[in-house]
Amino acid sequence: MTVVKKIELSIDLTKPADELIETIISVLSFYPGRQHEILEKVDHTVGEMLAAIQPKEEPEPKEKLKEST
């Protein structure tokens, strides 16, 4: 038999950022000593998600770069 810890949360979807932050804080409280590891994984995944939705910027032509220096 495996013992599984569970937490049930009710999230107000009108405040998604605040609620996600509170959720992360709540979950981290169950993992003392592992917060840094967990937050690094969250940071990595969120960073990838942000990069995926960022509009792609085209590099400026080399001539324009030379003029601005």
C-alpha positions in Angstrom: 0.0 0.0 0.0 1.2 3.5 -0.9 0.4 6.5 1.2 -0.3 9.5 -1.0 -0.5 13.1 0.3 -3.1 15.1 -1.4 -4.2 18.7 -1.2 -7.4 20.1 -2.6 -7.5 23.7 -3.6 -10.3 26.0 -4.8 -8.9 28.5 -7.2 -10.6 31.8 -8.1 -10.0 32.0 -11.9 -10.7 35.8 -11.9 -7.2 36.2 -10.3 -5.1 33.6 -12.0 -1.6 34.9 -11.2 -2.3 35.5 -7.5 -4.0 32.1 -7.2 -1.1 30.3 -9.0 1.3 31.9 -6.6 -0.7 30.9 -3.6 -0.9 27.4 -4.9 2.8 27.1 -5.4 3.4 28.4 -1.9 0.9 25.9 -0.5 2.5 23.0 -2.3 6.1 24.1 -1.3 5.1 23.9 2.4 5.0 20.1 2.0 8.6 19.9 0.7 10.9 21.5 3.2 14.4 21.5 1.9 13.3 20.9 -1.7 11.8 24.3 -2.5 14.7 25.5 -4.5 14.7 22.4 -6.7 10.9 22.6 -7.3 11.0 26.3 -8.0 13.8 25.8 -10.5 11.7 23.3 -12.4 8.7 25.6 -12.3 10.9 28.5 -13.5 12.3 26.4 -16.4 8.9 25.4 -17.5 7.4 28.9 -17.2 10.4 30.3 -19.1 9.8 27.8 -21.9 6.1 28.7 -22.1 6.9 32.4 -22.2 9.5 31.9 -24.9 6.9 29.9 -26.9 4.4 32.8 -26.9 6.8 35.6 -27.5 6.6 37.1 -31.0 9.7 36.2 -32.9 11.9 39.3 -33.5 13.8 39.4 -36.7 17.4 40.6 -36.4 18.2 44.0 -37.8 20.1 44.0 -41.1 23.9 44.4 -40.5 24.0 47.8 -42.2 21.6 49.3 -39.7 23.6 47.8 -36.8 26.8 49.5 -38.1 25.0 52.9 -38.4 23.9 52.9 -34.8 27.4 52.4 -33.4 
